[in-house]
Amino acid sequence: MSASAESTFAWEALTPRGVAAFARATPGRLFLVQFIVALLAAVSVVWFLHDGCFPTVLTAIQNLPATGEIRSARLDWRGNSPQLLAEGRSVAFDVDLNHSGQIHSPADVQIEFGGETVRVFSLLGYTEWNYPRGYIIPFNRTELEPQWGAWAMELPFMAGVVLAIVFMLCWGLLATIYFLPVRILGFFANRDLNLRQSWRLAGAALMPGALLMAASVLLYNSGFLNLVSLFFTFAANLVLGWIYLFLSLLFLPRFPSVLNKGNPFTPP
């Protein structure tokens, strides 16, 4: 595993040898592959929103009364309470003006609109926010349904662009944090690795975790993973990056000074 990665063309980040090849690749090559991986990760999240969340949102809007709004930080509700608006596997919406707790949805996330606050329930408990003051927010199907129809196609595209940019920025930040420990590890492992190569290696080692995250989101949306398993795969994302960092160091060439040059007393 001490073979040189110089002869390996940097194009994939699924194996430790492939990650090691990016240490000696150009920054443009690294950014290109990172951008492709970021797009794949963003597309998986966008597909989850489009397939697992947006239909539930539309159903909840269609079940709203014809009139209603949030005004002066209070919900003006004209329907029954409590009332379940829509329920999917991932998210559910209901209205309970007094937060009486009569509606318990099996969805992973339950968003409940009360008289003065909105609560978000999950496995971790719930969080509560007050409605914003000084704003009038429509809370009826007459206004929200055409607005949702107008933005339903643009929202996934905008979410995908924002997520891809966020992934790239996060990888750049993490590579900046990791590259010095990587350089130190490479020194003690007698690997030929400078600071710039350490930064590229750290950036490349983050991509396998991103691909794992993208696959786990798709599996979660398909029902093969539950929310707890999804959280574990997200945590494994960072751990996998360090595993690839350690393993990819073994595929880098050693320092020329420690290579076996033969018997110096033997004449050429």
C-alpha positions as CSV (number, residue, x, y, z in Angstrom):
1,M,0.0,0.0,0.0
2,S,3.0,2.3,-0.3
3,A,2.6,2.5,-4.0
4,S,2.9,6.0,-5.5
5,A,-0.4,7.8,-6.4
6,E,1.4,10.0,-9.0
7,S,0.6,7.5,-11.8
8,T,-3.1,7.3,-10.7
9,F,-5.4,9.7,-12.6
10,A,-7.4,11.7,-10.1
11,W,-11.0,11.2,-11.1
12,E,-12.7,9.1,-8.4
13,A,-12.9,9.4,-4.6
14,L,-14.5,6.1,-3.8
15,T,-11.2,4.3,-2.8
16,P,-8.2,5.3,-0.7
17,R,-6.0,5.1,-3.8
18,G,-8.3,7.4,-5.7
19,V,-8.4,9.9,-2.8
20,A,-4.6,9.8,-2.6
21,A,-4.3,10.7,-6.3
22,F,-5.9,14.1,-5.6
23,A,-3.0,15.1,-3.5
24,R,-0.9,15.6,-6.7
25,A,-3.8,16.7,-8.9
26,T,-4.4,20.3,-9.9
27,P,-6.8,22.4,-7.8
28,G,-9.1,22.6,-10.8
29,R,-9.3,18.8,-11.0
30,L,-10.2,18.6,-7.3
31,F,-12.8,21.4,-7.5
32,L,-14.4,19.8,-10.6
33,V,-14.9,16.4,-8.9
34,Q,-16.0,18.1,-5.7
35,F,-18.6,20.1,-7.7
36,I,-19.9,16.9,-9.3
37,V,-20.2,15.2,-5.9
38,A,-21.8,18.3,-4.4
39,L,-24.4,18.2,-7.2
40,L,-25.1,14.5,-6.5
41,A,-25.6,15.2,-2.8
42,A,-27.8,18.3,-3.5
43,V,-29.9,16.3,-6.0
44,S,-30.6,13.6,-3.4
45,V,-31.8,16.2,-0.9
46,V,-33.9,17.9,-3.6
47,W,-35.5,14.6,-4.6
48,F,-36.3,13.9,-1.0
49,L,-38.0,17.4,-0.7
50,H,-39.9,16.9,-4.0
51,D,-41.0,13.4,-3.4
52,G,-41.3,13.1,0.4
53,C,-42.2,16.6,1.6
54,F,-43.8,18.8,-1.1
55,P,-46.9,16.6,-1.7
56,T,-47.6,16.7,2.0
57,V,-47.3,20.5,2.0
58,L,-49.7,20.8,-0.9
59,T,-52.2,18.5,0.8
60,A,-52.0,20.6,4.0
61,I,-52.6,23.8,2.0
62,Q,-55.6,22.3,0.2
63,N,-57.1,21.4,3.6
64,L,-56.9,24.9,5.0
65,P,-60.1,27.0,5.2
66,A,-60.9,29.6,2.6
67,T,-60.0,32.4,5.0
68,G,-57.4,32.8,7.8
69,E,-54.2,34.6,8.5
70,I,-51.5,35.2,11.1
71,R,-51.8,38.8,12.3
72,S,-50.2,40.5,15.3
73,A,-48.4,37.2,16.2
74,R,-51.7,35.3,16.5
75,L,-53.3,32.7,14.3
76,D,-56.8,33.6,13.0
77,W,-58.1,30.1,12.5
78,R,-61.6,29.5,11.0
79,G,-61.7,25.7,11.1
80,N,-61.9,23.0,13.7
81,S,-59.2,22.6,16.4
82,P,-57.4,20.3,16.8
83,Q,-57.3,19.3,13.1
84,L,-54.8,17.2,11.2
85,L,-54.1,19.0,7.9
86,A,-51.8,16.4,6.2
87,E,-49.6,13.5,7.1
88,G,-46.8,11.8,5.3
89,R,-44.0,9.4,6.4
90,S,-41.5,12.3,7.0
91,V,-43.6,15.3,7.9
92,A,-47.1,16.1,9.2
93,F,-49.0,19.3,9.7
94,D,-51.8,20.0,12.2
95,V,-53.6,22.9,13.9
96,D,-54.1,22.8,17.6
97,L,-54.8,26.3,19.0
98,N,-54.1,25.3,22.6
99,H,-51.4,22.7,21.9
100,S,-53.6,20.2,23.7
101,G,-51.5,17.2,22.5
102,Q,-54.5,15.3,21.1
103,I,-52.8,14.7,17.7
104,H,-49.8,12.4,17.7
105,S,-48.6,11.8,14.3
106,P,-46.3,8.8,13.4
107,A,-44.4,11.1,11.0
108,D,-40.8,11.8,11.8
109,V,-41.5,15.5,12.1
110,Q,-44.8,17.0,13.2
111,I,-45.4,20.8,12.7
112,E,-48.2,22.0,14.8
113,F,-49.7,25.5,14.5
114,G,-51.1,26.9,17.7
115,G,-52.9,30.1,18.6
116,E,-49.7,32.1,19.3
117,T,-46.8,29.7,18.6
118,V,-45.8,26.9,16.2
119,R,-44.2,23.7,17.6
120,V,-42.0,21.2,15.8
121,F,-42.0,17.7,17.2
122,S,-39.4,15.1,16.5
123,L,-37.5,12.3,18.2
124,L,-35.5,14.9,20.1
125,G,-38.6,16.5,21.7
126,Y,-40.1,19.7,20.4
127,T,-39.1,23.3,19.8
128,E,-41.4,26.3,19.9
129,W,-41.4,29.6,18.1
130,N,-43.6,32.6,18.4
131,Y,-45.3,34.0,15.3
132,P,-43.5,37.1,14.0
133,R,-44.9,40.4,15.1
134,G,-45.6,43.2,12.6
135,Y,-46.4,40.8,9.7
136,I,-49.6,39.5,8.1
137,I,-49.1,36.0,6.9
138,P,-51.9,34.3,4.9
139,F,-53.0,31.0,6.3
140,N,-55.7,29.9,3.9
141,R,-55.9,27.9,0.7
142,T,-57.3,30.8,-1.4
143,E,-54.0,32.6,-1.2
144,L,-51.4,29.9,-0.4
145,E,-52.4,27.4,-3.1
146,P,-51.7,29.6,-6.1
147,Q,-48.5,30.9,-4.5
148,W,-47.3,27.3,-3.8
149,G,-48.2,26.4,-7.4
150,A,-46.1,29.3,-8.7
151,W,-43.0,28.4,-6.6
152,A,-43.2,24.6,-6.5
153,M,-40.9,24.2,-9.5
154,E,-38.5,27.0,-8.6
155,L,-38.0,25.9,-4.9
156,P,-36.2,22.6,-5.7
157,F,-33.9,24.3,-8.2
158,M,-33.0,27.1,-5.8
159,A,-32.5,24.5,-2.9
160,G,-30.2,22.5,-5.1
161,V,-28.0,25.5,-6.0
162,V,-27.8,26.6,-2.4
163,L,-27.0,23.1,-1.1
164,A,-24.2,22.6,-3.7
165,I,-22.6,25.9,-2.8
166,V,-22.9,25.1,0.9
167,F,-21.3,21.7,0.4
168,M,-18.4,23.3,-1.5
169,L,-17.9,25.9,1.2
170,C,-18.0,23.4,4.0
171,W,-15.5,21.1,2.3
172,G,-13.1,24.0,1.8
173,L,-13.5,25.0,5.5
174,L,-13.0,21.5,6.8
175,A,-10.0,21.0,4.5
176,T,-8.4,24.1,5.9
177,I,-9.0,22.7,9.4
178,Y,-7.7,19.3,8.6
179,F,-4.7,19.9,6.4
180,L,-2.2,20.7,9.1
181,P,-2.9,17.4,11.1
182,V,-2.8,15.6,7.8
183,R,0.7,17.1,7.1
184,I,1.9,16.0,10.5
185,L,0.5,12.5,10.0
186,G,2.2,12.3,6.6
187,F,5.5,13.4,8.2
188,F,5.4,10.7,10.8
189,A,4.4,8.1,8.2
190,N,7.4,9.2,6.0
191,R,5.1,10.3,3.1
192,D,6.1,12.8,0.6
193,L,3.4,15.4,1.3
194,N,3.6,19.2,1.4
195,L,1.0,21.6,2.8
196,R,-0.8,22.3,-0.5
197,Q,-1.0,18.5,-1.2
198,S,-2.3,18.0,2.4
199,W,-5.1,20.5,1.8
200,R,-6.1,18.8,-1.5
201,L,-5.9,15.4,0.2
202,A,-8.1,16.6,3.0
203,G,-10.6,18.0,0.6
204,A,-10.8,14.8,-1.4
205,A,-11.2,12.6,1.7
206,L,-14.5,14.4,2.5
207,M,-16.2,13.3,-0.8
208,P,-16.8,9.6,0.2
209,G,-18.8,10.7,3.2
210,A,-20.9,13.1,1.0
211,L,-21.7,10.2,-1.3
212,L,-22.7,8.1,1.7
213,M,-24.9,10.9,2.9
214,A,-26.6,11.2,-0.6
215,A,-27.2,7.5,-0.7
216,S,-28.6,7.5,2.8
217,V,-31.1,10.3,2.0
218,L,-32.3,8.3,-1.0
219,L,-32.7,5.2,1.1
220,Y,-34.5,7.1,3.8
221,N,-36.9,8.6,1.2
222,S,-37.5,5.1,-0.1
223,G,-38.3,3.7,3.4
224,F,-35.2,1.5,3.7
225,L,-33.8,3.7,6.5
226,N,-35.6,5.3,9.5
227,L,-34.8,8.7,11.0
228,V,-32.4,7.2,13.6
229,S,-30.4,5.4,10.9
230,L,-30.3,8.6,8.9
231,F,-28.8,10.5,11.8
232,F,-26.1,7.8,12.3
233,T,-25.1,8.0,8.6
234,F,-24.8,11.7,8.9
235,A,-22.5,11.3,11.9
236,A,-20.6,8.6,10.0
237,N,-20.0,11.2,7.3
238,L,-17.2,12.9,9.3
239,V,-15.8,9.7,10.7
240,L,-15.5,8.2,7.2
241,G,-13.6,11.3,6.1
242,W,-10.9,10.6,8.7
243,I,-10.8,6.9,7.8
244,Y,-10.1,7.8,4.2
245,L,-7.5,10.3,5.3
246,F,-5.6,7.6,7.2
247,L,-5.9,5.0,4.5
248,S,-5.1,7.3,1.6
249,L,-1.8,8.3,3.3
250,L,-0.6,4.7,2.8
251,F,-0.9,5.1,-1.0
252,L,1.3,8.2,-1.1
253,P,5.0,7.9,-2.0
254,R,7.6,7.8,0.7
255,F,10.2,10.6,1.3
256,P,13.1,10.1,-1.2
257,S,15.5,10.2,1.8
258,V,14.1,7.0,3.2
259,L,14.1,5.0,0.0
260,N,16.5,2.1,-0.3
261,K,19.3,3.3,-2.5
262,G,21.3,0.1,-2.3
263,N,24.8,-0.6,-0.8
264,P,26.8,2.6,-1.0
265,F,30.1,0.6,-1.0
266,T,29.2,-1.3,-4.1
267,P,30.8,0.3,-7.3
268,P,28.3,1.2,-10.0
